Amino acid sequence: MSDTTPTPTKGVAQDDPASEDRVASLWSDAWRSLRKNPIFLVAMVLLLVLSVMAAFPQLFTNAAPRSCFLRNSRGGPGENGAWFGYDIQGCDYYANVVYGARVSMIIGIAVVGGALLIGIVLGSLAGYYGGWFDALVARLTDIAYGLPFVLGAILILNAFPPGQRGLLQVSLALIALSWMTILRLLRSSAIAIKSGDYVAAARAQGAGDLRIIRKHILPNALAPVLVYSTIAIGGIIAAEATLSFLGVGLQKPSISWGLQINDARGFVRTSPHLLLFPSAFLSVTVLCFIMLGDALRDALDPKLR
């Protein structure tokens, strides 16, 4: 009687049940913890409202942000039915604040998404393979860290003509200065995980390097990256507002909270509503992402439960 026991095909790994069960248990326990966390629930509700506002501003206002009448210039809240009053050009300020959410949310998510792509790819490869590639990536990261964030963004954006500093240019400048921490988190996690028994077992069963990275390294290393990325979205939104306030970020006719705060700086005493409303929306948005990141950190760290 011949032996008919199948042998594993070279290059195809049998998934390690212990590793997959551990990852699944981590996320399921985290979700159960998050559902009971009032901070997480409040942050999610507010961010959902802000996301809908960014995607569908027409649901929140019927006024056109570019419909302006100079006779209404700097009118106070409630004047002529305008909830937030009017800006310097006599535009409905509530409509402008609502439409400003779109730019802030797009830049925050796009920049963190681009930084995640760079950090995850380079960090996982550098941590897993080590050697000269790891040393090269580490030195490039150190060089990027040596450039101050705001100063570096100003230098990059000043390379573009003033009329060409739009969403794409600002996003690329912020991505170029935002990937280093994510890379270091992935790299350190990959170095620790690649020596695990389940990785050795997968390698012994014939799994290729890319399969090990995809099936074992990344699922076990994403928790700290997810926490940092959530908090980083709020930081990026604040950074965009800072650059627009300084006059080196987005340029008109773009609508953003940073540009509105920039316009309001000369009228703080006479028309404080011009500063109050965009600043309040900006602060709430940044705070929500920070609260969400803190809740995720508490849920994903068993020692903090």
Secondary structure as a PSIPRED ss2 file (coil, helix, strand):
# PSIPRED VFORMAT (PSIPRED V4.0)

   1 M C   1.000  0.000  0.000
   2 S C   1.000  0.000  0.000
   3 D C   1.000  0.000  0.000
   4 T C   1.000  0.000  0.000
   5 T C   1.000  0.000  0.000
   6 P C   1.000  0.000  0.000
   7 T C   1.000  0.000  0.000
   8 P C   1.000  0.000  0.000
   9 T C   1.000  0.000  0.000
  10 K C   1.000  0.000  0.000
  11 G E   0.000  0.000  1.000
  12 V C   1.000  0.000  0.000
  13 A C   1.000  0.000  0.000
  14 Q C   1.000  0.000  0.000
  15 D C   1.000  0.000  0.000
  16 D C   1.000  0.000  0.000
  17 P H   0.000  1.000  0.000
  18 A H   0.000  1.000  0.000
  19 S H   0.000  1.000  0.000
  20 E H   0.000  1.000  0.000
  21 D H   0.000  1.000  0.000
  22 R H   0.000  1.000  0.000
  23 V H   0.000  1.000  0.000
  24 A H   0.000  1.000  0.000
  25 S H   0.000  1.000  0.000
  26 L H   0.000  1.000  0.000
  27 W H   0.000  1.000  0.000
  28 S H   0.000  1.000  0.000
  29 D H   0.000  1.000  0.000
  30 A H   0.000  1.000  0.000
  31 W H   0.000  1.000  0.000
  32 R H   0.000  1.000  0.000
  33 S H   0.000  1.000  0.000
  34 L H   0.000  1.000  0.000
  35 R H   0.000  1.000  0.000
  36 K C   1.000  0.000  0.000
  37 N C   1.000  0.000  0.000
  38 P H   0.000  1.000  0.000
  39 I H   0.000  1.000  0.000
  40 F H   0.000  1.000  0.000
  41 L H   0.000  1.000  0.000
  42 V H   0.000  1.000  0.000
  43 A H   0.000  1.000  0.000
  44 M H   0.000  1.000  0.000
  45 V H   0.000  1.000  0.000
  46 L H   0.000  1.000  0.000
  47 L H   0.000  1.000  0.000
  48 L H   0.000  1.000  0.000
  49 V H   0.000  1.000  0.000
  50 L H   0.000  1.000  0.000
  51 S H   0.000  1.000  0.000
  52 V H   0.000  1.000  0.000
  53 M H   0.000  1.000  0.000
  54 A H   0.000  1.000  0.000
  55 A H   0.000  1.000  0.000
  56 F C   1.000  0.000  0.000
  57 P H   0.000  1.000  0.000
  58 Q H   0.000  1.000  0.000
  59 L H   0.000  1.000  0.000
  60 F C   1.000  0.000  0.000
  61 T C   1.000  0.000  0.000
  62 N C   1.000  0.000  0.000
  63 A C   1.000  0.000  0.000
  64 A C   1.000  0.000  0.000
  65 P C   1.000  0.000  0.000
  66 R C   1.000  0.000  0.000
  67 S C   1.000  0.000  0.000
  68 C E   0.000  0.000  1.000
  69 F C   1.000  0.000  0.000
  70 L H   0.000  1.000  0.000
  71 R H   0.000  1.000  0.000
  72 N H   0.000  1.000  0.000
  73 S C   1.000  0.000  0.000
  74 R C   1.000  0.000  0.000
  75 G C   1.000  0.000  0.000
  76 G C   1.000  0.000  0.000
  77 P C   1.000  0.000  0.000
  78 G C   1.000  0.000  0.000
  79 E H   0.000  1.000  0.000
  80 N H   0.000  1.000  0.000
  81 G H   0.000  1.000  0.000
  82 A C   1.000  0.000  0.000
  83 W C   1.000  0.000  0.000
  84 F C   1.000  0.000  0.000
  85 G C   1.000  0.000  0.000
  86 Y E   0.000  0.000  1.000
  87 D C   1.000  0.000  0.000
  88 I C   1.000  0.000  0.000
  89 Q C   1.000  0.000  0.000
  90 G C   1.000  0.000  0.000
  91 C E   0.000  0.000  1.000
  92 D E   0.000  0.000  1.000
  93 Y H   0.000  1.000  0.000
  94 Y H   0.000  1.000  0.000
  95 A H   0.000  1.000  0.000
  96 N H   0.000  1.000  0.000
  97 V H   0.000  1.000  0.000
  98 V H   0.000  1.000  0.000
  99 Y H   0.000  1.000  0.000
 100 G H   0.000  1.000  0.000
 101 A H   0.000  1.000  0.000
 102 R H   0.000  1.000  0.000
 103 V H   0.000  1.000  0.000
 104 S H   0.000  1.000  0.000
 105 M H   0.000  1.000  0.000
 106 I H   0.000  1.000  0.000
 107 I H   0.000  1.000  0.000
 108 G H   0.000  1.000  0.000
 109 I H   0.000  1.000  0.000
 110 A H   0.000  1.000  0.000
 111 V H   0.000  1.000  0.000
 112 V H   0.000  1.000  0.000
 113 G H   0.000  1.000  0.000
 114 G H   0.000  1.000  0.000
 115 A H   0.000  1.000  0.000
 116 L H   0.000  1.000  0.000
 117 L H   0.000  1.000  0.000
 118 I H   0.000  1.000  0.000
 119 G H   0.000  1.000  0.000
 120 I H   0.000  1.000  0.000
 121 V H   0.000  1.000  0.000
 122 L H   0.000  1.000  0.000
 123 G H   0.000  1.000  0.000
 124 S H   0.000  1.000  0.000
 125 L H   0.000  1.000  0.000
 126 A H   0.000  1.000  0.000
 127 G H   0.000  1.000  0.000
 128 Y H   0.000  1.000  0.000
 129 Y H   0.000  1.000  0.000
 130 G C   1.000  0.000  0.000
 131 G H   0.000  1.000  0.000
 132 W H   0.000  1.000  0.000
 133 F H   0.000  1.000  0.000
 134 D H   0.000  1.000  0.000
 135 A H   0.000  1.000  0.000
 136 L H   0.000  1.000  0.000
 137 V H   0.000  1.000  0.000
 138 A H   0.000  1.000  0.000
 139 R H   0.000  1.000  0.000
 140 L H   0.000  1.000  0.000
 141 T H   0.000  1.000  0.000
 142 D H   0.000  1.000  0.000
 143 I H   0.000  1.000  0.000
 144 A H   0.000  1.000  0.000
 145 Y H   0.000  1.000  0.000
 146 G C   1.000  0.000  0.000
 147 L C   1.000  0.000  0.000
 148 P C   1.000  0.000  0.000
 149 F H   0.000  1.000  0.000
 150 V H   0.000  1.000  0.000
 151 L H   0.000  1.000  0.000
 152 G H   0.000  1.000  0.000
 153 A H   0.000  1.000  0.000
 154 I H   0.000  1.000  0.000
 155 L H   0.000  1.000  0.000
 156 I H   0.000  1.000  0.000
 157 L H   0.000  1.000  0.000
 158 N C   1.000  0.000  0.000
 159 A C   1.000  0.000  0.000
 160 F C   1.000  0.000  0.000
 161 P C   1.000  0.000  0.000
 162 P H   0.000  1.000  0.000
 163 G H   0.000  1.000  0.000
 164 Q H   0.000  1.000  0.000
 165 R C   1.000  0.000  0.000
 166 G C   1.000  0.000  0.000
 167 L H   0.000  1.000  0.000
 168 L H   0.000  1.000  0.000
 169 Q H   0.000  1.000  0.000
 170 V H   0.000  1.000  0.000
 171 S H   0.000  1.000  0.000
 172 L H   0.000  1.000  0.000
 173 A H   0.000  1.000  0.000
 174 L H   0.000  1.000  0.000
 175 I H   0.000  1.000  0.000
 176 A C   1.000  0.000  0.000
 177 L C   1.000  0.000  0.000
 178 S C   1.000  0.000  0.000
 179 W C   1.000  0.000  0.000
 180 M H   0.000  1.000  0.000
 181 T H   0.000  1.000  0.000
 182 I H   0.000  1.000  0.000
 183 L H   0.000  1.000  0.000
 184 R H   0.000  1.000  0.000
 185 L H   0.000  1.000  0.000
 186 L H   0.000  1.000  0.000
 187 R H   0.000  1.000  0.000
 188 S H   0.000  1.000  0.000
 189 S H   0.000  1.000  0.000
 190 A H   0.000  1.000  0.000
 191 I H   0.000  1.000  0.000
 192 A H   0.000  1.000  0.000
 193 I H   0.000  1.000  0.000
 194 K C   1.000  0.000  0.000
 195 S C   1.000  0.000  0.000
 196 G C   1.000  0.000  0.000
 197 D H   0.000  1.000  0.000
 198 Y H   0.000  1.000  0.000
 199 V H   0.000  1.000  0.000
 200 A H   0.000  1.000  0.000
 201 A H   0.000  1.000  0.000
 202 A H   0.000  1.000  0.000
 203 R H   0.000  1.000  0.000
 204 A H   0.000  1.000  0.000
 205 Q C   1.000  0.000  0.000
 206 G C   1.000  0.000  0.000
 207 A E   0.000  0.000  1.000
 208 G C   1.000  0.000  0.000
 209 D H   0.000  1.000  0.000
 210 L H   0.000  1.000  0.000
 211 R H   0.000  1.000  0.000
 212 I H   0.000  1.000  0.000
 213 I H   0.000  1.000  0.000
 214 R H   0.000  1.000  0.000
 215 K H   0.000  1.000  0.000
 216 H H   0.000  1.000  0.000
 217 I H   0.000  1.000  0.000
 218 L H   0.000  1.000  0.000
 219 P H   0.000  1.000  0.000
 220 N H   0.000  1.000  0.000
 221 A H   0.000  1.000  0.000
 222 L H   0.000  1.000  0.000
 223 A H   0.000  1.000  0.000
 224 P H   0.000  1.000  0.000
 225 V H   0.000  1.000  0.000
 226 L H   0.000  1.000  0.000
 227 V H   0.000  1.000  0.000
 228 Y H   0.000  1.000  0.000
 229 S H   0.000  1.000  0.000
 230 T H   0.000  1.000  0.000
 231 I H   0.000  1.000  0.000
 232 A H   0.000  1.000  0.000
 233 I H   0.000  1.000  0.000
 234 G H   0.000  1.000  0.000
 235 G H   0.000  1.000  0.000
 236 I H   0.000  1.000  0.000
 237 I H   0.000  1.000  0.000
 238 A H   0.000  1.000  0.000
 239 A H   0.000  1.000  0.000
 240 E H   0.000  1.000  0.000
 241 A H   0.000  1.000  0.000
 242 T H   0.000  1.000  0.000
 243 L H   0.000  1.000  0.000
 244 S H   0.000  1.000  0.000
 245 F H   0.000  1.000  0.000
 246 L H   0.000  1.000  0.000
 247 G C   1.000  0.000  0.000
 248 V C   1.000  0.000  0.000
 249 G C   1.000  0.000  0.000
 250 L C   1.000  0.000  0.000
 251 Q C   1.000  0.000  0.000
 252 K C   1.000  0.000  0.000
 253 P C   1.000  0.000  0.000
 254 S C   1.000  0.000  0.000
 255 I C   1.000  0.000  0.000
 256 S C   1.000  0.000  0.000
 257 W H   0.000  1.000  0.000
 258 G H   0.000  1.000  0.000
 259 L H   0.000  1.000  0.000
 260 Q H   0.000  1.000  0.000
 261 I H   0.000  1.000  0.000
 262 N H   0.000  1.000  0.000
 263 D H   0.000  1.000  0.000
 264 A H   0.000  1.000  0.000
 265 R H   0.000  1.000  0.000
 266 G H   0.000  1.000  0.000
 267 F H   0.000  1.000  0.000
 268 V C   1.000  0.000  0.000
 269 R C   1.000  0.000  0.000
 270 T C   1.000  0.000  0.000
 271 S C   1.000  0.000  0.000
 272 P C   1.000  0.000  0.000
 273 H H   0.000  1.000  0.000
 274 L H   0.000  1.000  0.000
 275 L H   0.000  1.000  0.000
 276 L H   0.000  1.000  0.000
 277 F H   0.000  1.000  0.000
 278 P H   0.000  1.000  0.000
 279 S H   0.000  1.000  0.000
 280 A H   0.000  1.000  0.000
 281 F H   0.000  1.000  0.000
 282 L H   0.000  1.000  0.000
 283 S H   0.000  1.000  0.000
 284 V H   0.000  1.000  0.000
 285 T H   0.000  1.000  0.000
 286 V H   0.000  1.000  0.000
 287 L H   0.000  1.000  0.000
 288 C H   0.000  1.000  0.000
 289 F H   0.000  1.000  0.000
 290 I H   0.000  1.000  0.000
 291 M H   0.000  1.000  0.000
 292 L H   0.000  1.000  0.000
 293 G H   0.000  1.000  0.000
 294 D H   0.000  1.000  0.000
 295 A H   0.000  1.000  0.000
 296 L H   0.000  1.000  0.000
 297 R H   0.000  1.000  0.000
 298 D H   0.000  1.000  0.000
 299 A H   0.000  1.000  0.000
 300 L H   0.000  1.000  0.000
 301 D C   1.000  0.000  0.000
 302 P H   0.000  1.000  0.000
 303 K H   0.000  1.000  0.000
 304 L H   0.000  1.000  0.000
 305 R C   1.000  0.000  0.000
